[in-house]
Amino acid sequence: MNILITLSTCFLGFFLGTQITEAVLMVPYWKSLTPDAFFLLHKTYGKKVYSFFAPITIMATIFPLVTVAFIIQSSSTIQFTVACIGLFTLAFFSTYFLYFKGANKSFTDRSISDTELADSLKKWEYWHWTRIGFETIAFICSLLLLIKI
């Protein structure tokens, strides 16, 4: 169990770091581009960004959820910290299906107009920071659990 908790904490921390980097470096850059430059950049690098983040997202989801399931199965009581890890891991993972999948597709397909792009990027950024909030809570709870072992 200690190994699972440690791996969960490591993957959540690494994922959180990549997401914060995206928020503070990439998103402001995207917002500074003209619509044509942004859509060209997204067409060129969107799949590469996805290929980078998808495995990290999966690992940062699977390890904490397996850890939570293992702890729940092996314990007669469910700790609040463990429940929060599971809940907030599911919350950050679900944002992909609730928002990011469609939003990213609209960038790829260029199905939004040039005039809608600025608002779409602001909305994307809002959802991204919300996701970071969920990840932060899951990571902090994972750290607390790691300290307990």
Residue pairs with C-beta under 8 A, 6 or more apart in sequence:
1 67
1 70
1 71
1 74
1 149
2 149
4 63
4 66
4 67
4 70
5 67
5 142
5 145
5 146
5 149
6 146
7 63
7 67
8 63
8 64
8 66
8 67
8 85
8 142
9 139
9 142
9 143
9 145
9 146
11 56
11 59
11 60
11 63
11 64
12 60
12 63
12 64
12 89
12 135
12 138
12 139
12 142
13 139
13 142
14 56
14 60
15 56
15 57
15 59
15 60
15 135
16 132
16 135
16 136
16 139
18 52
18 53
18 56
19 128
19 131
19 132
19 135
20 132
22 53
22 128
23 125
23 128
23 129
23 132
27 121
27 124
27 125
27 128
30 38
30 41
30 121
31 118
31 121
31 122
31 125
33 41
35 114
35 117
36 114
38 107
38 117
38 121
39 107
39 110
39 117
42 107
42 108
43 108
43 110
46 104
46 107
46 108
50 104
57 93
57 96
60 89
60 135
61 89
61 92
61 93
64 85
64 86
64 89
64 138
64 142
65 86
65 89
65 90
67 85
68 82
68 83
68 85
68 86
68 89
71 78
71 79
71 82
72 78
72 82
79 145
81 141
81 144
81 145
81 148
82 141
82 145
84 137
84 138
84 141
85 138
85 141
85 142
85 145
88 134
88 135
88 137
88 138
88 141
89 134
89 138
91 134
91 138
92 131
92 134
92 135
92 138
95 127
95 130
95 131
95 134
99 127
100 124
100 127
100 131
103 120
103 123
103 124
103 127
105 111
106 112
106 120
107 120
112 120
